[in-house]
Each structure stands twice: as structure tokens, then as C-alpha cells.
Amino acid sequence: MKECIACHSGQIKQVDIITRDDVFTLIENSEAILSSQTQKIIKFVCLNCGFINLYAEDYF
């Protein structure tokens, strides 16, 4: 089970992040794929403290 790296809560959700100007919106349960098609960026937000965690994961 994943947990928040800031507050160690288990209350996290996978999200997508859409930016426009200086405002961003979180959308639940989406994934963005890089153009290389060999890596995906996974984004999670903590429902407890609001920390947003981004990490890349290789896949084939």
C-alpha cells in the first residue's frame, strides 16, 4: 500500500494534473504518458495533507 511521503497517511489518490496559466486542476484516476512510450508519470495527491507526489515508472 502506498503512503504519503510527507505525512505518512494512507489516504492517497491517483490523479492527473491539468494546468492553465497559474491555476492547476486535479482529475481523479488518469495517467499521462510521455512521448517516448517507455515511461509513464504517475501522480498521487494526499487527501490528508494535500501533498502531490510525482514519479516515473518504466513499462514495456
ROZAPA-528727 format. One line per field, with one value per residue (C-alpha): residue number from 1; x, y, z; residue in three letters; chain. Coordinates in pm, 1 decimal. Example, Ala and Ser with C-alpha at 12.3 -4.5 7.8 and 13.67 -1.06 7.14 Angstrom:
# ROZAPA-528727
i <- 1/2
xx <- 1230.0/1367.0
yy <- -450.0/-106.0
zz <- 780.0/714.0
aa <- ALA/SER
ch <- A/A
***
This chain:
# ROZAPA-528727
i <- 1/2/3/4/5/6/7/8/9/10/11/12/13/14/15/16/17/18/19/20/21/22/23/24/25/26/27/28/29/30/31/32/33/34/35/36/37/38/39/40/41/42/43/44/45/46/47/48/49/50/51/52/53/54/55/56/57/58/59/60
xx <- 0.0/128.2/152.4/219.6/590.5/512.8/268.0/273.1/-106.0/-250.2/-520.7/-386.1/-549.6/-401.6/-474.2/-390.8/-283.9/-410.0/-252.5/-378.7/-189.9/-109.1/-400.7/-398.8/-678.9/-656.8/-862.0/-906.9/-780.3/-596.4/-246.5/-23.1/214.6/541.0/614.0/894.3/625.5/867.0/786.5/472.4/435.3/219.4/73.6/-75.9/-233.2/-262.6/-619.9/-485.4/-223.2/-257.9/98.7/133.9/381.8/507.6/719.1/814.2/776.6/921.8/692.2/702.2
yy <- 0.0/345.3/618.8/992.6/1071.3/1397.4/1289.2/906.3/889.2/604.4/831.9/897.9/900.6/874.2/1190.8/1375.3/1739.3/1993.8/2341.0/2663.6/2986.5/2982.6/2756.2/2378.0/2122.4/1765.8/1499.0/1160.7/830.2/941.4/877.6/1078.6/900.7/1054.5/1070.0/812.6/547.9/373.3/560.1/686.8/961.9/861.8/1138.6/1098.9/1353.8/1301.4/1355.6/1422.6/1696.5/1781.9/1681.2/1595.3/1317.4/1258.7/964.7/793.0/422.2/218.5/-21.1/-234.7
zz <- 0.0/-88.8/167.5/160.1/185.3/369.7/643.5/603.4/565.1/359.4/220.0/-131.1/-475.5/-820.5/-1021.1/-1341.1/-1329.8/-1582.7/-1580.4/-1732.5/-1666.9/-1293.8/-1190.2/-1177.3/-1155.1/-1025.6/-1204.3/-1034.9/-1184.5/-1500.3/-1630.2/-1864.4/-2098.1/-2212.4/-2584.1/-2551.3/-2477.1/-2239.3/-1921.8/-1756.0/-1498.1/-1202.3/-987.4/-639.8/-406.4/-31.0/90.5/440.0/382.1/9.0/-86.2/-457.1/-538.6/-894.7/-1005.4/-1330.1/-1384.6/-1674.0/-1855.2/-2168.6
aa <- MET/LYS/GLU/CYS/ILE/ALA/CYS/HIS/SER/GLY/GLN/ILE/LYS/GLN/VAL/ASP/ILE/ILE/THR/ARG/ASP/ASP/VAL/PHE/THR/LEU/ILE/GLU/ASN/SER/GLU/ALA/ILE/LEU/SER/SER/GLN/THR/GLN/LYS/ILE/ILE/LYS/PHE/VAL/CYS/LEU/ASN/CYS/GLY/PHE/ILE/ASN/LEU/TYR/ALA/GLU/ASP/TYR/PHE
ch <- A/A/A/A/A/A/A/A/A/A/A/A/A/A/A/A/A/A/A/A/A/A/A/A/A/A/A/A/A/A/A/A/A/A/A/A/A/A/A/A/A/A/A/A/A/A/A/A/A/A/A/A/A/A/A/A/A/A/A/A
***
